[in-house]
Amino acid sequence: MSTRPARWFTRLASGPVLALVFTVLGFLPFTAILSATFGDLPKRPADVFAVILTLGMTLPLAIRRRWPAGSFAVIAVCFAVHESVAYPATAGTLGLLIALYSVGSLQDSHRGAVAIASTVGYAVFCFVLYLRHSPNGLADFVLFYVAALVGVGIGVLVRTRRAEEVARRRLEAEAAKAAERSRIARELHDVVTHHVTAMVVQSSATKYLTASPEQVAESLDTIGDTGRQALKELRSLLSVLEATGDQPSAGKSPALDDVPDLVAVTRNGGQPVELVEVGERTALPEAAGLTAYRVVQEALTNAVKYAGGHRTVVRIGYRTDGVDIEVASEGTTATPDRSLSGGRGLSGLRERVQGVGGELSAGSAADGVFRVRASIPTGSRA
């Protein structure tokens, strides 16, 4: 849809353009029927002062956005004098309606003082009309005042709606920032916890391999590979935080296709891990694929921390509408290293899985096997 009409209307509603339009209308004879007259006094011929008053009711519209109260004050005084002197009708008097709306929608401060001053000024205007023997009575004066209040009320309504929209957008922006911070915190937890845990466990075990230089070299190579993988994932994550505005390059986020490498690295670190895949691999959205990878990663991290040296089986079942993941660890260390536990892994993982429309459960069965199960749909939301 073209935005030209909207741009044209916005340009027309700007102060200087609006002032020019109403000034031109104010001096066209056939537009007098549109005028906002009041008082019904016998008309007198127009003169130079009538021209000045007409300009006073239109030109101040140019500053209505910056000084709405000042613009309204000038226009209202000129309107009152114009009607009290009983000059011929002119469309320039419509500037009063625009000024009333502008005060309601644009005036930021001293609104009470403006309302009181306007009411007092209107009372003086009505008294002048009464002294000049205007045929209008009290009902007419009240009706005109109510009409003026309606103009201001429309402006106030627009102002309120505008403020609500600004507040809504601010809340949405804050919620988006909070969600992004939460997502980044989860990513940091998953990346750092897994790789650092693996490196700590591997380095602790290396001191018992001094009798076998080959095993020491292999263990050190595994620690190096784990550190490099951690750096790779951290660089991918930190690229999102850069202030350059560049998006991280595609393909950096790990997915289910990277699980075999994850299992191999964990196995090389001394944890007996078996990977079983059932069915044809199903394409998952990026967010869902990353979540599935994090499920396996977190479960293997827990296996290294709490079931070190015990058999762990990773089963991935592919369905047409999703993927099922189960990581089962046989046995739990009697005295796990609590310094490696942050206590947020599974709870954060459950939130992540629910965020893509899946379900996660974790716990020990009667056979003593600790299982982490997740079901993630193919059509999960990103």
C-alpha positions, 0 to 999 in steps of 0.5 A, a space after each residue: 500500500 502506498 504511503 503517499 496519501 499518509 505523507 501528504 496528510 502529515 505534511 498538510 497537518 504541519 503547522 506552517 502548511 495548515 496556517 497557510 491553508 486557513 489563511 487562504 480560506 479566510 480570504 475567499 468569499 465563498 468559504 464564509 459559509 464555513 465560519 464559526 460565528 458567535 454573538 449574532 450582532 449586526 455586521 459592520 463592513 470589513 476594514 484593515 483591522 478585520 484583515 489583521 484579526 483574520 490573520 491573527 486567527 490563522 497565522 498562529 497555527 504555524 506554531 501550534 505544535 511548539 507553543 499550543 497554549 500561546 497559539 490558542 491564546 492569540 487565536 482566541 483573543 482575535 476571535 473574541 474581538 472579531 465577533 465582538 466588533 461584528 466583522 463579516 463571517 470568515 473561514 479564518 475563525 475555524 482556526 479556533 477549532 484547530 487551536 482548541 484541539 491542539 491545546 488538548 492534544 499537545 499541551 504538556 504543562 500548566 494544563 490546569 492554568 490554561 483551562 482556568 484562564 480560558 474559562 475566565 476569558 470566555 466569561 469576559 467574552 460573553 459579558 462583552 456580548 451581553 453589554 453589546 445586546 447580543 440576542 444570544 442567551 445563557 443557553 447559547 453561551 453554555 452550548 458554545 462552551 460545551 462545543 469548545 470543550 468537545 474540541 479540547 476533549 478530542 485532543 485529550 483523547 488523541 493525546 491519551 491514545 498516543 501516550 498509551 501507544 508509546 507506553 505499549 511500545 516501550 513495554 514491548 521493547 523492554 520485554 524483548 530486551 529481557 527475553 534476549 538477555 534471558 536467551 543469551 544467559 541460557 546460551 552462555 550457561 550451556 556453552 560454558 558449563 558443558 565445555 568447562 566441566 569437560 575440561 575440568 574433569 579431563 584435566 583432573 583425570 590426566 594426573 592419573 595417566 602419568 604412567 602412559 604418556 600416550 594417554 596423557 597426550 590424547 587427554 591433552 588433545 581432547 582438552 584442547 579440542 574442547 577449549 577450541 569448540 568452546 571458543 567457537 561457540 562463544 565467538 558465535 554468541 558474542 557476535 550477536 552482542 556486537 554493536 556493529 549491527 552485523 548479523 552472525 553468519 548463517 550456520 554457526 549455531 549448533 544443531 542435531 547434525 553436530 550431536 555425533 561430534 559432541 558425543 565423540 568429544 565426550 567419549 574421548 574425555 573418558 565418558 562411555 557414551 553411545 549414540 543411537 539414531 532411529 528414523 530419517 533425520 527431520 529438518 528442524 527450524 534453527 531455534 528448535 535444532 539448537 534446542 535439541 542440541 542443547 538438550 543432549 549437551 546439558 544431559 551429557 554435562 550432567 552425566 560427566 558431573 554425576 555419573 562419570 565413568 558410567 555408561 550413557 546412551 543418547 537416543 534420537 528418534 526422528 518422526 515426521 512431525 518432530 524429534 524425540 530425545 532421550 539421554 540415559 545415564 546408568 549410575 550416579 556418583 555417590 559424591 559428585 563435585 558440587 563445584 561443577 554444579 550451578 543448579 540451573 541447567 535442567 530448569 533453564 533447559 525446560 524453559 528453552 524446550 517449552 519456548 519452542 513448543 516442546 516438552 522435557 522431563 528428567 528424573 531417576 527410574 526404579 532401575 537407577 538410570 537417570 533419564 532426560 527426555 525431550 520431545 520437540 515438534 518440527 513445526 516449533 516456533 522460532 
